[in-house]
Amino acid sequence: MQKNNILIITHSSETGINQLQSTECANVIGFTNHNIKRVLNPDDVTKKDIEENDRIIMIVPEWNSSFPWTFKKMIDDSGYPSFFEDKNIFLVGTSNTTFGNIVGINHLANILEWIGARVVERVCVPHIHEKFANNDIQVDERLNNAIIAFSNC
């Protein structure tokens, strides 16, 4: 059965590192024959976007040892009860440090779980600048396998 996935990212440009990470994730989902919709800014996510998708993947860069405020605003704007309630969510933490935004995605996961979402997977991508250096993309099998499993669950 084909499923719908939405990929939500925050980025500084169309060619930014988190944009490249989202492209890699979208390509992996494409290999599973599931649909993927990309939203390039959490502010642009609508209730309809969430309701029409079975799975939600968030690419979450590290900002000041946490996550970007736009994700929190998206959650705050989701109403009560939240339209994220009972949705399966995969968090991909990115940073240029060794830990790949583990603190930020754990913080975000706590908030999402508080409003009733199910954070079923978390993967950290450390040293993201090195991963995409000089357009020589280093494939992250661990992340790719987790995305395939998440898309098929």
GIJOQUI-V244893 format. One record per residue. N is the residue number from 1. PSI is psi as a letter, one per 40 degrees, with the letter a starting at -180 (* if undefined). Layout:
BEGIN
n & psi
N & PSI
N & PSI
END
This chain:
BEGIN
n & psi
1 & h
2 & h
3 & i
4 & h
5 & i
6 & h
7 & h
8 & h
9 & i
10 & h
11 & i
12 & e
13 & i
14 & d
15 & e
16 & i
17 & d
18 & d
19 & d
20 & d
21 & d
22 & d
23 & d
24 & d
25 & d
26 & d
27 & d
28 & d
29 & d
30 & d
31 & e
32 & e
33 & f
34 & i
35 & i
36 & h
37 & h
38 & h
39 & h
40 & e
41 & h
42 & d
43 & d
44 & e
45 & h
46 & i
47 & d
48 & d
49 & d
50 & d
51 & d
52 & e
53 & h
54 & d
55 & i
56 & h
57 & h
58 & h
59 & h
60 & h
61 & i
62 & h
63 & h
64 & f
65 & f
66 & a
67 & i
68 & i
69 & d
70 & d
71 & d
72 & d
73 & d
74 & d
75 & d
76 & d
77 & e
78 & e
79 & a
80 & h
81 & i
82 & i
83 & e
84 & e
85 & h
86 & e
87 & i
88 & h
89 & h
90 & h
91 & h
92 & h
93 & h
94 & i
95 & i
96 & e
97 & i
98 & d
99 & e
100 & f
101 & f
102 & d
103 & d
104 & d
105 & d
106 & d
107 & d
108 & d
109 & d
110 & d
111 & d
112 & d
113 & d
114 & d
115 & e
116 & e
117 & i
118 & h
119 & h
120 & e
121 & i
122 & h
123 & h
124 & h
125 & g
126 & i
127 & f
128 & d
129 & d
130 & d
131 & d
132 & f
133 & h
134 & f
135 & f
136 & g
137 & h
138 & h
139 & h
140 & g
141 & d
142 & d
143 & d
144 & d
145 & d
146 & d
147 & d
148 & d
149 & d
150 & d
151 & d
152 & e
153 & *
END
